[in-house]
Amino acid sequence: MVAYRFITTTDPAYAVMRQWRYRLFFAPHGLAPTVIDPAAERPFYHLIAVDEAETAVGYGHLQPQANGSGIIRQIVVVPEWQKQGIGQQLVSRLVEKAVALGLNRVTLAARTEALRFYERLGFVPTGAVFASPLTAVPHLPMLRRIALTVPHAFYQVMVDHVQAVYPQEGCGLLAGQENGRLTHHYPIRNQLQSQTAYEMEPIEQIQAMLAMEKQGWELLAIYHSHPTSPATPSPTDVAQAYYPDTIQIIISLQNRADPAV
């Protein structure tokens, strides 16, 4: 059985996993052990996986940033413990830590061969492949958005919009800055005109996306309403979640006097 816990750089398990990180990531490229600096890593959140004998078998860390994001780095699993779900648990628990810290997104640089692994955990590519400045190994920048603060003014315009098109499902987009601050609301017509499904009118959606690009904004959230059902994703909602890095907001109008999100 594998257990997980956060440690500091003074924990002996940190030194054990530092050796594994060096052996697997840096030694093959001729770099010195000093490439991993415990002093520089002291402020990070260090997560380890341990076996029943309390031997460290996996590691990863989270570095919070001043802009409200967090960086996950150095996910490593001892070779004989690989392919047992430990890497997935390490990443998932570091994302949970980021949520607990109030961060709004998590980024990482994935080795290209690990792309599918991180995509299964909700990360999406955000740029072109680049060579690591230390090892020259190809990496891909990836992001997972985990939280979004919606000011009351934006909440109200969304509710007003979906109330106005009731009993049809309403839908729209929220745009903002990279740090998660919302800047604009784009109501989009539901071309299905349905009470149980929505499909954004493509021209309006394209115009909204072009307007965001012109302003240097990002798509931060997609919203739609459930006129007669709870604010939980339906199978159709899940199947049509084409922007996995974007927050999905559902507004239930089961009680129109008190909408639920």
Backbone bond lengths (Angstrom), bond angles and torsions (degrees), N, CA, C in turn:
res aa  C-N    CA-C-N  psi(-1)  N-CA   C-N-CA  omega(-1)  CA-C   N-CA-C  phi
1 M - - - 1.465 - - 1.526 109.47 -
2 V 1.309 116.15 137.30 1.461 121.69 -178.60 1.525 109.38 -106.03
3 A 1.328 116.29 135.38 1.462 122.51 176.61 1.527 108.75 -116.64
4 Y 1.335 115.65 160.78 1.460 120.97 -176.87 1.522 108.81 -130.29
5 R 1.330 115.89 140.59 1.467 119.37 176.55 1.522 109.55 -156.75
6 F 1.319 114.61 155.33 1.458 120.64 176.25 1.523 109.43 -89.44
7 I 1.324 115.70 142.24 1.457 122.14 -178.24 1.521 109.17 -133.29
8 T 1.327 115.85 176.30 1.461 122.00 173.06 1.527 108.73 -110.82
9 T 1.305 115.75 175.12 1.467 119.74 -179.34 1.524 112.39 -71.98
10 T 1.331 118.26 -8.65 1.470 120.42 176.98 1.526 112.28 -89.31
11 D 1.310 117.34 -8.78 1.465 121.26 179.05 1.529 109.08 -72.27
12 P 1.334 118.76 135.52 1.469 120.58 178.49 1.526 113.05 -55.71
13 A 1.325 117.30 -30.29 1.464 120.00 179.86 1.525 111.64 -64.92
14 Y 1.332 116.79 -29.06 1.461 119.78 176.80 1.521 109.91 -62.68
15 A 1.337 116.61 -44.25 1.463 120.63 179.63 1.524 111.23 -63.76
16 V 1.336 116.17 -38.78 1.468 119.99 178.80 1.523 110.33 -61.59
17 M 1.323 116.47 -48.16 1.460 119.35 -177.95 1.524 112.08 -74.94
18 R 1.325 117.01 -24.99 1.460 118.82 173.03 1.526 109.46 -61.98
19 Q 1.318 117.10 -40.17 1.462 120.53 178.01 1.525 111.33 -63.86
20 W 1.331 116.04 -41.85 1.459 118.79 178.39 1.521 111.00 -66.25
21 R 1.302 118.35 -40.36 1.463 121.29 177.73 1.517 110.39 -59.52
22 Y 1.319 115.10 -45.48 1.460 118.74 179.62 1.528 110.54 -63.78
23 R 1.317 116.79 -45.53 1.458 121.09 -176.22 1.532 111.78 -62.31
24 L 1.328 116.34 -41.28 1.462 119.71 -174.61 1.523 113.88 -88.17
25 F 1.337 117.61 -33.77 1.457 120.23 -173.04 1.526 114.57 -100.01
26 F 1.321 117.68 -35.93 1.461 119.69 -168.07 1.526 115.49 -116.00
27 A 1.335 117.73 -37.52 1.467 119.97 -179.20 1.522 112.62 -56.93
28 P 1.347 119.56 -40.36 1.468 119.07 -179.89 1.524 113.65 -61.59
29 H 1.328 117.18 -14.85 1.460 120.79 -178.81 1.528 112.02 -106.52
30 G 1.334 116.11 11.18 1.456 120.60 174.82 1.508 115.42 76.94
31 L 1.319 118.03 17.25 1.459 120.91 -179.91 1.523 110.79 -85.88
32 A 1.318 116.27 153.11 1.464 121.68 -179.48 1.528 110.24 -79.51
33 P 1.335 118.15 155.29 1.474 121.27 178.88 1.520 113.50 -57.71
34 T 1.325 117.07 -24.18 1.469 120.27 -179.61 1.527 112.62 -68.72
35 V 1.332 117.51 -3.65 1.461 120.00 177.20 1.531 110.46 -61.85
36 I 1.337 116.60 -25.25 1.471 121.29 174.73 1.520 107.56 -101.16
37 D 1.319 116.97 114.29 1.462 122.55 -174.49 1.532 110.26 -106.25
38 P 1.327 118.85 105.19 1.471 120.74 -179.66 1.522 113.21 -57.71
39 A 1.328 117.30 -34.72 1.465 119.64 -179.53 1.528 110.65 -64.24
40 A 1.326 116.51 -41.57 1.463 120.03 179.39 1.525 111.41 -68.43
41 E 1.332 116.51 -27.83 1.464 120.70 -177.39 1.525 113.28 -91.50
42 R 1.323 117.52 -1.60 1.463 120.53 -175.49 1.532 112.90 -56.02
43 P 1.353 119.84 -39.82 1.474 118.57 -177.00 1.524 114.29 -75.68
44 F 1.327 118.44 -8.04 1.459 120.88 -174.88 1.533 111.34 -75.23
45 Y 1.322 115.11 166.41 1.462 121.68 172.28 1.524 107.53 -97.86
46 H 1.333 115.98 112.91 1.462 122.47 -173.80 1.527 109.83 -101.66
47 L 1.324 116.62 122.89 1.461 122.11 -179.13 1.524 109.49 -113.97
48 I 1.331 116.18 131.86 1.457 119.96 176.90 1.524 110.28 -122.20
49 A 1.321 114.57 155.75 1.464 122.77 169.82 1.519 107.00 -110.07
50 V 1.329 117.36 134.12 1.464 121.17 -179.38 1.526 109.44 -127.15
51 D 1.341 115.65 148.11 1.460 120.01 177.07 1.526 110.05 -85.71
52 E 1.319 116.84 -172.75 1.465 120.48 -176.48 1.520 112.61 -65.12
53 A 1.339 117.05 -22.34 1.464 121.06 177.56 1.522 111.92 -89.32
54 E 1.347 116.29 8.41 1.465 122.44 -179.12 1.531 111.87 66.62
55 T 1.311 116.88 25.07 1.462 121.84 175.07 1.522 108.91 -89.10
56 A 1.316 116.36 130.04 1.460 120.32 -179.38 1.527 110.36 -68.77
57 V 1.336 115.86 129.91 1.465 120.57 -178.85 1.526 112.27 -127.24
58 G 1.318 118.07 -3.38 1.457 121.00 178.97 1.514 110.92 -158.68
59 Y 1.334 115.73 158.16 1.469 119.66 -174.72 1.532 109.65 -157.55
60 G 1.340 114.91 151.79 1.454 123.28 169.07 1.509 108.31 -166.34
61 H 1.343 117.56 158.59 1.462 117.65 177.19 1.527 111.45 -137.50
62 L 1.325 114.15 159.78 1.457 123.80 -179.36 1.517 108.53 -121.11
63 Q 1.329 115.91 129.71 1.460 121.35 178.05 1.532 109.23 -115.93
64 P 1.343 118.51 104.55 1.466 120.30 177.17 1.528 110.90 -65.69
65 Q 1.329 115.67 146.53 1.454 122.20 179.43 1.526 110.24 -114.90
66 A 1.322 115.92 156.97 1.458 120.50 -178.20 1.526 112.49 -66.21
67 N 1.330 117.67 -21.53 1.463 120.67 -177.67 1.525 113.31 -86.43
68 G 1.338 117.35 9.25 1.452 120.72 177.77 1.506 115.14 91.56
69 S 1.327 116.73 4.52 1.461 120.31 177.72 1.522 109.85 -103.83
70 G 1.317 115.84 175.59 1.456 121.58 174.89 1.515 109.20 -138.97
71 I 1.318 117.04 148.79 1.459 121.68 178.98 1.522 108.87 -113.41
72 I 1.320 116.55 125.71 1.461 121.92 173.45 1.523 108.19 -96.39
73 R 1.332 115.17 131.64 1.470 119.18 -178.62 1.528 110.13 -139.84
74 Q 1.323 113.59 162.97 1.465 123.24 165.56 1.531 113.49 58.71
75 I 1.318 117.22 43.12 1.467 119.96 174.09 1.529 107.80 -72.11
76 V 1.321 116.07 118.08 1.466 120.00 -176.93 1.524 109.23 -140.92
77 V 1.324 115.65 140.52 1.463 122.57 176.51 1.522 108.00 -129.00
78 V 1.328 116.48 132.50 1.464 121.61 177.87 1.537 108.28 -53.92
79 P 1.340 118.05 134.08 1.474 120.87 -171.64 1.520 115.65 -47.51
80 E 1.337 118.28 -45.86 1.467 118.88 -176.31 1.529 112.89 -71.57
81 W 1.334 116.98 -8.35 1.460 120.88 178.02 1.528 112.05 -106.11
82 Q 1.295 118.07 4.33 1.460 120.89 -179.29 1.525 111.40 -72.96
83 K 1.336 114.78 161.56 1.474 123.09 179.31 1.530 112.45 62.83
84 Q 1.340 115.53 32.84 1.464 120.66 176.07 1.533 111.35 -125.19
85 G 1.328 116.33 15.44 1.456 120.90 177.38 1.513 115.03 84.84
86 I 1.338 117.55 5.31 1.469 119.70 -177.23 1.523 110.83 -69.73
87 G 1.323 117.02 -42.81 1.460 119.78 179.26 1.516 111.68 -60.16
88 Q 1.315 116.64 -42.04 1.459 121.16 178.16 1.524 110.90 -61.79
89 Q 1.325 117.13 -42.77 1.460 120.98 178.72 1.523 111.34 -64.84
90 L 1.308 117.32 -40.12 1.464 120.41 179.23 1.523 110.72 -60.70
91 V 1.331 116.58 -48.24 1.463 119.98 -179.35 1.528 110.36 -64.56
92 S 1.321 117.25 -46.10 1.464 120.76 -177.92 1.526 111.58 -61.26
93 R 1.328 116.76 -40.69 1.465 119.79 -179.14 1.526 111.72 -72.67
94 L 1.309 117.70 -30.49 1.461 120.04 174.82 1.528 110.20 -70.31
95 V 1.320 117.57 -36.44 1.464 120.35 174.45 1.528 109.74 -64.01
96 E 1.328 117.53 -41.77 1.466 120.94 176.76 1.526 110.85 -60.01
97 K 1.318 117.04 -39.15 1.469 120.40 176.97 1.523 109.98 -63.59
98 A 1.318 116.89 -41.27 1.462 120.43 178.63 1.526 110.71 -61.18
99 V 1.320 116.82 -40.92 1.467 120.94 176.81 1.523 110.01 -62.22
100 A 1.333 117.06 -45.33 1.466 121.62 -179.54 1.524 111.62 -62.47
101 L 1.324 116.76 -30.33 1.463 121.23 179.59 1.523 112.27 -82.14
102 G 1.326 117.19 -5.35 1.455 120.79 179.87 1.511 114.25 82.38
103 L 1.330 117.70 17.54 1.462 120.64 178.03 1.526 109.37 -74.85
104 N 1.336 116.47 153.70 1.466 118.81 -176.04 1.521 113.93 -103.04
105 R 1.329 117.87 -12.07 1.454 120.61 178.77 1.516 109.27 -161.37
106 V 1.325 115.36 158.21 1.455 121.80 178.55 1.519 107.99 -127.02
107 T 1.320 116.46 135.57 1.456 121.20 177.38 1.524 109.46 -119.97
108 L 1.312 115.45 161.70 1.459 121.30 174.43 1.519 108.58 -161.10
109 A 1.308 115.50 165.12 1.463 122.21 173.92 1.521 106.83 -112.59
110 A 1.320 116.26 111.40 1.463 121.21 -175.14 1.520 110.77 -97.49
111 R 1.315 116.11 136.67 1.457 118.30 168.13 1.526 107.91 -58.75
112 T 1.313 115.93 142.23 1.463 118.91 -173.56 1.525 112.34 -59.11
113 E 1.334 117.62 -32.08 1.462 119.29 -179.84 1.529 112.13 -72.83
114 A 1.356 116.82 -12.87 1.468 120.96 179.61 1.526 112.07 -100.39
115 L 1.328 117.35 10.03 1.465 121.07 -176.11 1.524 112.02 -55.45
116 R 1.315 118.23 -49.47 1.465 121.47 -176.88 1.531 111.26 -63.85
117 F 1.317 116.20 -36.15 1.467 120.52 178.57 1.521 110.32 -57.62
118 Y 1.333 116.68 -48.30 1.459 119.66 -177.50 1.529 111.85 -74.59
119 E 1.318 117.26 -31.59 1.463 118.81 176.39 1.524 110.62 -62.37
120 R 1.319 117.30 -37.88 1.466 120.14 178.16 1.523 111.68 -64.74
121 L 1.326 116.86 -20.25 1.463 121.25 179.72 1.527 112.01 -97.69
122 G 1.336 116.70 11.76 1.455 120.46 174.10 1.510 115.94 94.62
123 F 1.316 118.56 5.09 1.460 121.58 178.29 1.524 110.18 -88.34
124 V 1.329 115.80 148.15 1.460 120.79 178.16 1.527 109.00 -129.96
125 P 1.338 117.83 148.01 1.469 120.58 177.78 1.522 110.69 -64.87
126 T 1.331 115.67 143.39 1.464 120.19 179.84 1.521 112.69 -125.54
127 G 1.307 118.08 6.73 1.456 120.37 -178.67 1.513 111.05 -170.68
128 A 1.320 114.42 -170.47 1.459 120.89 -177.38 1.525 111.28 -85.72
129 V 1.310 115.42 160.03 1.464 121.43 175.43 1.529 109.22 -62.54
130 F 1.330 115.91 138.59 1.465 120.66 177.79 1.521 109.04 -136.05
131 A 1.310 116.09 159.78 1.461 121.47 178.78 1.517 109.58 -91.76
132 S 1.328 116.88 132.12 1.459 120.97 176.40 1.523 109.47 -56.53
133 P 1.340 118.12 131.03 1.465 119.76 179.41 1.522 113.38 -64.89
134 L 1.332 117.45 -18.40 1.464 120.59 -179.93 1.520 112.69 -93.11
135 T 1.328 116.55 -42.72 1.468 119.99 -171.99 1.519 114.15 -116.07
136 A 1.326 117.21 -12.39 1.471 123.56 -176.24 1.530 112.80 68.71
137 V 1.325 118.05 7.99 1.462 121.45 177.36 1.533 108.93 -71.32
138 P 1.347 118.77 134.50 1.467 120.77 -179.98 1.533 111.89 -64.23
139 H 1.319 115.52 132.52 1.460 122.50 177.23 1.525 109.45 -130.93
140 L 1.314 114.88 162.82 1.457 121.37 178.71 1.524 108.92 -130.76
141 P 1.349 118.43 127.06 1.467 119.40 177.22 1.523 110.29 -70.14
142 M 1.339 116.21 135.96 1.462 121.12 -178.89 1.522 109.90 -136.07
143 L 1.316 115.62 158.48 1.464 121.48 -176.32 1.521 110.08 -142.95
144 R 1.320 114.81 146.13 1.458 121.43 168.40 1.516 107.67 -132.80
145 R 1.325 116.63 117.02 1.464 120.76 178.11 1.527 108.09 -82.97
146 I 1.332 117.30 130.10 1.463 119.92 -171.24 1.520 113.90 -119.89
147 A 1.321 117.91 -12.84 1.468 118.62 -178.10 1.520 109.52 -158.37
148 L 1.299 115.44 153.13 1.457 121.25 177.69 1.518 108.11 -149.27
149 T 1.327 116.31 126.04 1.457 121.41 175.70 1.521 108.46 -89.58
150 V 1.329 116.00 120.81 1.464 121.02 -178.74 1.527 108.59 -105.42
151 P 1.334 118.11 107.14 1.464 120.12 177.30 1.532 110.77 -59.19
152 H 1.322 115.59 156.45 1.466 119.83 -175.95 1.527 111.59 -58.26
153 A 1.327 117.63 -36.20 1.467 119.74 -178.35 1.524 111.16 -60.92
154 F 1.330 116.84 -40.04 1.465 119.77 178.75 1.527 110.69 -72.53
155 Y 1.315 116.44 -38.44 1.469 119.59 175.63 1.523 109.87 -58.00
156 Q 1.325 116.23 -43.97 1.460 119.71 -175.80 1.521 112.05 -66.96
157 V 1.335 118.20 -40.29 1.468 118.54 -179.28 1.528 110.83 -68.70
158 M 1.335 117.52 -32.73 1.463 119.45 175.22 1.524 110.59 -65.10
159 V 1.330 116.30 -47.29 1.464 120.41 -179.63 1.525 110.38 -62.42
160 D 1.333 117.02 -43.84 1.466 120.14 179.51 1.527 110.59 -59.45
161 H 1.319 116.05 -39.86 1.466 120.00 -178.80 1.523 111.16 -65.31
162 V 1.343 117.29 -50.76 1.467 118.70 -176.22 1.530 111.29 -70.30
163 Q 1.337 116.97 -28.29 1.469 119.25 174.36 1.528 110.09 -66.44
164 A 1.329 116.36 -36.88 1.463 120.52 -176.74 1.522 112.53 -67.73
165 V 1.331 117.48 -29.62 1.472 120.08 -178.12 1.529 111.92 -99.87
166 Y 1.327 117.68 -0.49 1.469 121.99 177.01 1.536 109.20 -54.10
167 P 1.343 121.16 139.42 1.471 127.56 11.46 1.528 115.27 -90.54
168 Q 1.345 117.57 8.72 1.458 118.92 175.60 1.526 109.97 -75.59
169 E 1.318 116.39 159.15 1.466 119.90 171.14 1.525 108.25 -71.64
170 G 1.331 115.51 134.05 1.451 121.07 174.16 1.513 109.89 -100.94
171 C 1.329 117.15 158.69 1.464 119.99 -178.49 1.522 110.05 -153.48
172 G 1.327 115.25 159.42 1.451 119.87 179.80 1.512 111.95 -178.51
173 L 1.330 115.45 -176.97 1.456 122.84 -175.10 1.523 110.10 -127.41
174 L 1.326 115.75 148.99 1.462 122.50 172.01 1.520 108.08 -119.09
175 A 1.320 115.99 130.06 1.462 121.45 -179.30 1.515 110.00 -114.79
176 G 1.331 115.23 159.09 1.455 118.87 178.96 1.506 112.82 -174.79
177 Q 1.303 114.76 -167.24 1.454 121.84 -176.81 1.523 111.12 -89.03
178 E 1.324 115.57 165.92 1.461 120.92 -177.17 1.519 112.20 -58.37
179 N 1.340 116.90 -31.07 1.463 120.23 -178.67 1.528 113.33 -77.82
180 G 1.339 117.02 3.11 1.452 120.73 176.83 1.515 115.16 94.46
181 R 1.334 119.12 1.55 1.472 120.67 179.44 1.524 109.52 -79.43
182 L 1.325 115.94 121.45 1.457 120.65 -179.79 1.525 111.11 -71.59
183 T 1.340 115.44 142.83 1.458 120.37 -178.41 1.518 113.76 -128.35
184 H 1.349 118.16 -24.17 1.465 118.21 -174.74 1.523 111.23 -155.60
185 H 1.332 114.19 149.92 1.473 123.06 179.29 1.529 108.68 -116.66
186 Y 1.319 116.06 130.73 1.464 121.11 178.77 1.535 109.50 -120.65
187 P 1.331 118.62 99.64 1.468 118.99 173.00 1.528 108.88 -72.36
188 I 1.328 116.71 133.96 1.463 121.78 -178.62 1.528 108.29 -121.34
189 R 1.320 116.06 139.25 1.462 120.21 179.89 1.526 111.13 -71.05
190 N 1.318 116.49 136.38 1.460 122.70 174.65 1.525 107.93 -83.75
191 Q 1.337 116.78 105.02 1.458 118.73 -174.73 1.534 112.95 -72.27
192 L 1.324 117.68 -13.41 1.462 119.81 176.12 1.528 111.84 -77.83
193 Q 1.335 116.67 -22.82 1.464 122.01 -177.04 1.530 110.59 48.58
194 S 1.334 114.89 45.65 1.459 121.90 -174.54 1.519 110.86 -110.84
195 Q 1.327 115.30 154.31 1.460 121.00 175.37 1.523 112.39 -89.22
196 T 1.327 117.28 -7.38 1.469 120.41 -175.23 1.523 113.53 -129.18
197 A 1.319 118.37 2.59 1.467 120.61 -179.77 1.522 108.75 -157.46
198 Y 1.327 115.18 161.18 1.462 118.45 176.47 1.522 109.98 -141.50
199 E 1.313 113.88 153.34 1.461 122.20 173.19 1.516 106.53 -147.09
200 M 1.322 116.43 118.03 1.459 119.71 -175.58 1.528 111.03 -65.13
201 E 1.330 115.50 136.88 1.456 120.54 176.26 1.530 107.71 -60.49
202 P 1.345 118.50 119.46 1.465 120.72 -167.96 1.521 115.16 -61.55
203 I 1.335 118.14 -38.22 1.465 119.39 -178.91 1.525 110.13 -65.77
204 E 1.332 116.75 -43.99 1.465 119.89 178.85 1.527 110.80 -63.25
205 Q 1.326 116.50 -39.71 1.465 119.76 179.58 1.522 110.91 -65.01
206 I 1.324 117.10 -44.12 1.468 120.74 179.01 1.520 110.36 -62.74
207 Q 1.329 116.79 -43.04 1.466 119.92 179.30 1.524 111.01 -60.93
208 A 1.328 116.44 -39.81 1.465 120.13 178.37 1.526 110.86 -64.91
209 M 1.328 117.48 -43.66 1.459 120.93 -179.39 1.525 110.96 -64.92
210 L 1.339 117.09 -39.03 1.465 120.42 178.01 1.527 110.88 -66.45
211 A 1.328 116.49 -38.19 1.466 119.92 177.84 1.525 110.69 -64.02
212 M 1.348 116.95 -40.43 1.469 120.45 176.46 1.522 110.65 -60.72
213 E 1.329 115.49 -46.64 1.466 119.70 -178.30 1.524 111.13 -60.94
214 K 1.325 116.63 -40.53 1.463 121.02 179.89 1.522 111.41 -62.53
215 Q 1.336 116.61 -36.66 1.463 121.35 -178.91 1.528 112.84 -85.25
216 G 1.326 117.17 -8.39 1.461 119.86 -176.15 1.514 112.82 77.47
217 W 1.347 116.87 21.98 1.456 121.80 179.72 1.522 110.70 -92.33
218 E 1.328 115.88 165.81 1.451 122.56 175.29 1.523 109.91 -113.89
219 L 1.325 115.75 154.41 1.460 120.40 170.00 1.524 107.50 -76.52
220 L 1.332 116.95 112.67 1.465 121.09 -176.48 1.521 113.22 -100.97
221 A 1.322 117.54 -27.50 1.467 118.72 -178.17 1.520 110.96 -155.84
222 I 1.321 114.59 148.14 1.463 123.42 171.69 1.527 106.68 -117.47
223 Y 1.323 117.07 131.22 1.462 118.69 179.74 1.527 110.64 -124.00
224 H 1.315 114.79 152.83 1.461 120.71 169.84 1.521 108.14 -154.71
225 S 1.308 115.67 167.06 1.464 120.08 -176.07 1.520 111.47 -109.63
226 H 1.328 114.71 155.35 1.459 123.85 168.78 1.530 106.16 -115.24
227 P 1.315 118.48 99.45 1.470 120.26 -174.61 1.526 114.49 -60.66
228 T 1.338 117.14 -33.83 1.471 118.89 -174.49 1.520 113.56 -130.98
229 S 1.316 117.82 12.11 1.468 120.50 -178.14 1.524 110.04 -132.63
230 P 1.335 118.04 165.74 1.469 121.09 -177.22 1.532 112.68 -64.76
231 A 1.324 115.09 167.02 1.469 121.98 -179.80 1.522 110.62 -84.08
232 T 1.321 115.37 54.34 1.462 121.43 177.03 1.520 108.54 -124.44
233 P 1.339 118.26 146.16 1.468 120.40 -175.87 1.530 111.94 -64.13
234 S 1.308 115.99 132.24 1.459 121.38 173.70 1.529 108.63 -84.33
235 P 1.327 118.50 165.60 1.473 119.76 175.33 1.525 112.44 -54.71
236 T 1.334 116.72 -36.20 1.466 119.97 177.69 1.520 110.80 -66.46
237 D 1.337 116.80 -41.48 1.469 120.30 177.89 1.522 110.77 -57.77
238 V 1.322 116.24 -44.63 1.463 120.88 -178.57 1.523 110.54 -65.55
239 A 1.329 116.43 -44.15 1.465 120.49 -177.66 1.520 111.79 -65.94
240 Q 1.337 117.21 -29.38 1.457 120.71 -176.16 1.525 112.78 -103.33
241 A 1.311 117.43 20.34 1.472 121.17 176.62 1.525 108.25 -81.07
242 Y 1.342 115.56 79.94 1.458 121.07 -172.74 1.524 113.20 -80.31
243 Y 1.329 117.92 -9.65 1.462 121.92 179.82 1.530 108.27 -120.63
244 P 1.332 118.66 79.56 1.469 121.17 -173.01 1.521 114.55 -65.19
245 D 1.351 118.16 -17.84 1.461 120.34 179.09 1.520 112.00 -90.45
246 T 1.327 117.22 4.91 1.456 122.10 -175.53 1.527 110.14 -110.97
247 I 1.323 115.96 136.29 1.460 121.03 177.95 1.530 109.82 -64.00
248 Q 1.328 116.00 134.05 1.465 121.76 177.46 1.534 108.55 -105.78
249 I 1.325 116.52 123.77 1.462 122.13 -179.13 1.527 108.94 -112.53
250 I 1.320 116.11 128.79 1.464 121.54 177.24 1.527 108.40 -117.26
251 I 1.316 116.16 128.99 1.462 122.17 179.50 1.526 108.33 -111.56
252 S 1.322 116.36 116.93 1.464 120.71 178.67 1.525 110.07 -91.06
253 L 1.340 114.80 131.83 1.464 120.83 176.85 1.526 111.08 -111.40
254 Q 1.330 116.44 26.39 1.470 119.08 174.46 1.523 110.46 -54.01
255 N 1.332 115.71 -41.02 1.462 121.79 172.41 1.523 106.31 -114.32
256 R 1.311 117.15 97.13 1.467 120.25 -173.45 1.521 112.31 -63.69
257 A 1.319 116.94 -24.64 1.463 119.86 179.05 1.522 111.81 -75.81
258 D 1.314 116.69 -17.68 1.467 121.12 -177.65 1.531 109.20 -144.30
259 P 1.335 118.48 74.46 1.465 121.61 -177.93 1.523 111.48 -58.67
260 A 1.316 115.83 144.83 1.468 122.01 179.03 1.518 109.23 -113.28
261 V 1.334 114.90 144.53 1.471 120.68 -179.26 1.514 108.87 -120.14
